Amino acid sequence: MSQGFATRAVHDGYDCQGQGGGAASVPIYQSAAFDMVTADRGDALAAGKIEGFSYSRLANPTVKVLEDRLAGLEGGKGAVAMASGMAAVSSALLCAAEGGGRLIAPVDLYGTSVDAMKTFFPNFGIETDFVKDINDLDQVESLIQDGTRAIFTESVSNPSTAIADIPGLADLAHRHGVALIIDNTVPTPYLFNPIDFGADIVVHSTTKGVTGHGNALGGVVVDAGRFDWGNGRFPQMSQPELIISDERHGSMVSFLDAFGDLAFLHRVHTKYLHTFGAVMSPFTAYLQLTGLETMAQRVAAQVKTAEILARHLLTIPQVKGVNYSGIPEGRHQGDTDLQDRLAADLLPKGVGTILSFTVQGGYDQVKRIVDSVHLMAYMPNIGDCRTLIVDPARITHREVPGPFRLSAGVGDDLIRISVGLENPDDLMADLDQAFATAYRDQG
């Protein structure tokens, strides 16, 4: 019988007797290197033929528990933890499109993801075809070319909270032999598991709701372990790789030869993590495991408060519109009937802990509001146990070109809130006094 999410969040990936000498909490293995014991074992470790630990840039016991736990919670076959969410996003996308491939993505994404695909990846020969509405499947299909490797989107977008049609995108992608990569940061594994609905790769900024306390940067790539990386679109998976081969005996193998359906995961781990070195520290993994243990309880409470705040904002005269797909009145992106269905079918426990809203008076009033809150902190993070407020156009989406920002609804009149664990009445009172201060001279 399968155990519940909250149970797995506390216990998965760790046996306190078998792995930790009886320690209830996962030990922090603060060691750069580990004894490989014998030459043959060291050779097998270096080639990836056996699991184990030799050097913490390659693998670490504390980090491995976090990887195994997150893979289990997302329904994947394995995971690679990294030093930040963008390290995970960039590594997954570059690994998929390596060697001059193309990506398809919406304009409605976290700002740094857009910037990476728009202005940085082209320097490596990787181009992205952007679409205004990722749920316009006909438009997405029209962009698929011979060189297209992956479709990338957020399950719930930041900051509009529009819900992606993961089942529809998965069916479309797989008909063309293209991988579907989903950033699941906003809902967290507690609210949604994209792999259950056809996603091939899931990435997270574990800095956010997974950790939940704003005290540790991290990211993760989770592999569903079922995509055919040998279908002809991914030549990098079939090329011989010295690091996993036995050159001395004339045995040269590819990641596909060595790892089959997990070729992508092992390539991210062995080529991207090892080479670029965006390694998560053992202490960071410990902090993230500690936060992860209470994710179910935290996120459930935060979703309830987010719904209360979204409805309260709708009663404030100076609020022009609220974006929060957790309530019917907050579903504005694309086909609202589709958004209603996706909310019910994919995210019955809620869409996440962020919401955004537009205000009368533009940027001048936005500044007054964010400068007038007392309880909410003006910070660019999300998923914290504290409630945070920010103006995305100038902060989290600053590097996004104007037409892209406006198409995604990120104008100078937009404010985003990441809902924490404070009492909802206190948060509503803080918003009320901030609006009263900001609009005091306007009747």
N, C-alpha and C positions, 0 to 999 in steps of 0.2 A: 504493500500500500504506500502510495506516494505521500511524503510528509508535506505539511503546509509551508508556505513561503517564510513565515516568521521563524519557524523551527529551522529551516535550511539556512536562513540568514545568520543564525547563531552557530550552527554545527557543521555545515558542509565544508569539505576539504580539509578537515583537521580532526585527528584522533589524539586526544591529550595524552594517552598512555603510549601509543605507538610512535608519535612524532614529537611530543613536547615534554617527555619525562614526567607527566602528570600535571603540567602547568595548565590552569584553566584558560588563560589567555594565550594566544599564539606568541611564542617567544620572538624577540627581536634578534635575528641572527646578524649582528653588526660585525660582519667579517668580509674582507675583500676577497679572500680565497679559501678554498676547502681542500682537504687532503683527498687526493684521487686514489690513494692506497697502492695501486699497481700500475705498471706501464700499460698493460692491456686495457685495464679499466679506463685509464686516462685517454687512450686512443679512441675507445668507444664513446666516451663522453664528448670528446672534441668533434667526432663525426656525427653526433646526434643519434647514435644507434641505441643508446640507453638513456634513461632519465637519471638525473643526479645533479650534483653541484661541484663545480671546480673553481669558478670565478664569478663574482656577483654581477658583473656586467652581462654575463650569459644567463645566469639563473641564481636565485636566492631562495632559501626555504620559506622565509616570511612572505616574500612576494608571491611564491608559488601557491601558498594557501589562498591568498587573495584572488589569484587567477582562477584557481579551481572553484572557488566559491562563486565568483561572478559568472563563470561559464555555466555552472549548474543552475544558477538563478535565471540566466537568460535562455536556458535550454540549448546551449552550445556544446560542442565536443572538446573545446579548448579555448584558452585565452592568453593574450600577451599584455601584461601591464606595462605602462610607460609613465614618463615623468610628468606629462600633462595631457589634457584632452586634445589639444592641437597636435601633439606628437602622435597620438593615436589616429586622429582624422587624417593627417598628412601621410603617415606611413601606410594606412589602408588604401588611400586613393592613389598614391604613387606606386604602391606595389601592384595594384590592379592595372594601372595605365602605363606602367613602365615600358620604355622603348618607343614612345611616340603614340600611345593610344589616346582615345578621346573619352570624356566623361559627359554625362547629362545631369544637370542639377537645376533646381529652382532658384530664383533670385531671393526668395524668402528663406534665408538661412542666417545663422550667426555670422556677424560681420567678418571675422577673420577667416572663416571658411570660404566666403565669397572672394575675399581679397587673395587668398592663396590660389584659387582656381582661375581668377580673372587676370591677375598681374604677375604671379610668381611661377606657377606650374608651366606656363608657356615657355619660360626660359629653359626648361628641361624637355621641351618638345611635346608637352602634354596640353591639349586644348580642351576646353569645356564648352558645351552647347547649353546655354541657359534658357529656361522656359519660365514664363510668368506663373503658370499654374501647373504644378507637378501632377495634379489629378486630371489634367486634360490628356488622357491617354493617347488620343489620336495625335495630338501635337508632339507628345514625347516619342511616339513610335516613328513619326516623320523625321525625327532627328537622328535615329539610329543609322549608322554608317558601318562600312566594313571594319573601320578602326575603333568603333565604340566598344569599350570594355565594361563599363559599369554605369548604373544609375545610382545617384547619391541624393538622399534627402533626409530631413529630420522627421521622425515619427510625429512629433508635435513641434511646430516651428516656433522659433524664438525671434521676435516677441509677439507674433500675431496669434499664436496657439492654434493655427490651422492644422487639421489632422490629415496626414497623408494616407492615401488609399493603398496600403501595403499589399493586400491581396491582389488588387488589380495591377499594380506595378510589378509584383513578383511574376504573375502570369505572363505579362507582356515581356519582361526581361528574359524569362526563361525560354519563351518561344523563339527568341533571337540569340540564345546562348550568351546573354549578357548577365553579369552579376548585379545583385541588388544590395547596396550598402546603406545601412540605416544608422543615423545618429539618434540614439534613444535617450539622450541626456535629460530632456525635460520631464518625461513621465517616470523615468527610472524603471528598473526591472519589476518593481512592486506593482506598478500600474499597467505595464504593457511588456509583452515579449514578442518583438517583431519576427523572430525565427519561427514562432508558432504559425505565422501567417505568410511564410514564404521567403523572408529575408535570408540572405546568404552570409552576410557579415554585419555585425552590430558593433558600433563604437560608442564610447561614453567619455565625457569628461567626468571622471570620478570625483573631481574637486567638488562637484555640485551635490545633488541629492544623495548620492551613494555615501559620501563622507558626512555631509550634513551639518558640519560645524565650522566651515570656513577656515580650517586650520591646516590643510594639506592639499597640494596640487597633485593631480594624477589623471591618467587616462587608461583605457583598456580597449583592446580589439578582441572580439569574440567571434569564433568561426562556427557556423552551423555544421560544417563537416559533411556536406552532401552535394556541393556544386561540382560540376564537371570542368575542372581547370584544364583538361586536355582536349577541349572541343575545337581547338584551332585558333581561338581568339587571343590566347595568352602564351605566346612563344617563350616568354621568360620562365614559365613553369617547366618547360620541356628541355631547356638547355642544360648541359652538364655543368655541375658546380663543384669546384675543387674542394670547398670546405666540407662537403658531405660525402666526398668520394675517397677511394683508395688508389691514388695515382701510382703509387709504387708497384702495385700489382695489376695495373692496367684496367682498373675498374672505375669508370667515370659514370656517375648517375646524376639525374636531375631531381628537383624537388618532387616532381610528379612521380618519378620512379620510386623514390624513397618513401614518400608519404601519402600518395594517392589523393583522396579527397581532402586531406589536411595539408596539401601542398602550400596553400595560401598562408595558413597560420605559421607554418615552419619557415616560409620565406620571410614573412614579416619579422619573425623572431630572430632568424639567423642572419639575414642581410640588413634589415633596417634597424632593429634594436641594437644588434652587435656593432654595426658599422657607424651609425649616427650617434649612438650612445645615449639616447634619451631614457636613461635607466631610472626606474623608481627605487628610492632608497628603502632599506628594510624598516626604518622608523616610520617613513611615510606609509608604507603598507600596513604597519601596525595601527597607525591612526585611522586609516581607511577601514580596516577590519573592525575596529572599535565602533566607528560610526555606522558601518553597515549592519551591525547587530540590531540596531534600533530603527532601521529604515522603514519597515512596515508601519510601525506605530507613529513615527514622525510624519511620514508622507500622508498617511490617512488623516491625521489631524490637520495638516497644512492644507490639504485639498478642501476640507470642510470650511476652513477659514477663508480660503480663496473664493469659494462660491459665495460666502457671505459678503466679502468685500466687493466682489464684482456686482452683486445686486445692489449693494449700498451705493456704489459709484453711479449706477444708473439713476439714482434719485437726486444727484447733485446737479443743479441747473447748469453749471458751467462745464459739465462733461458732455462732449459732443458724441462720443461713442466708446463702448467698452469691448475689448477683444479678449474673450475668455470662452473657449469652446466647451467648457464644462457646464455652461448654461445655454439654453436655446437662444437667448437674446444676445449672446456674445459670439455667435457663429456668423461671421460676415464674409469669410474668404471663399470665393468661388461658388460652387453649387451648395446652397445651404441645406437642401434636402439630403445631398450626399454627406455633408458634415454631420447632420443629425443621425444618419444611419451608421456612419463610422464611429461616432461617439458611443452609440448604443452597442454596436457589435464588437468594437476593438477595445474600448476603454470604459467599461461599465463602472469601474471603481474611481474614475476621474481622469482628467487630462494632464494634471500636473499642478505645480505650485507657483507658476508665474501668470501674470495677466498684464495687459497694457490698456491704455485709454488715451483719447485725445481731448484737448481742452480748448476752450475759447480763448482768444487773445494771442495764440502762438507762443513763440519761444520766450518772450518776456514773462508771460504768465507761468510757463513751465519752470523757469528759473526761480520765480517767487515761491512756487509750490514746493520744489525740492529743497529750497533754502529755509522753508518754514516748518517742515516736519520736525518733530522732536524725538519720537520713538523710532521712526524708520531711519536707517543709516544710508547715506548716499554712497553706495558702493556698486562696482560693476559685476559682482558675483551673483549667482542664483543658487537656490537649494540650501541656503544657510538656515540654521535654526532661528536666526534673527531676520526680521523683515527688512528688506533692502529696496531702495528706490533709485532710479536712474533715468536719464534722458538718452535713449539709445542713439539718436541721430548724431549726437556729439561725442558719445563715449563708445559703446559696444559696436556700433556700426559706422564709426567715423571714416574708416578706410573704404567703405562701399561707395561706388560711383553714384552720384545723385539720381540718375534715372532708375538704377536698380533699387535704391533706398525707397524712392517714392512709389515704385511699382509694388514694393513689398509693404507699403503702408507706413514706412518709418520716416515720418516727417518731423519738422521741428516742433510740432505741437503734441508729440507723443511722449508719454511717460510709462515706464515699466516698473512693476512691483514684483518682487520675489517674496512670497508670503512665508513668514516664519512661524514660530510656536507661541507667540504672544496671545493674550486674550483678544478675541475678535472685537469686543466692545472698545478696548483700548486703541486698537488700530483704527477703527472707524472714527473714534474721537480725535485721533491724531490727524487723520485726513480732513475731518470737518474744520478743525482749527487752522490747518494749513490753507485750505481753500478760503476760509473767512479772512485770513491775513492777506493772501494773494489778491483777492478781489475787493478788499476793504474800500477802496476809493472809487469803485465802479457800481455802487448801489447794491 
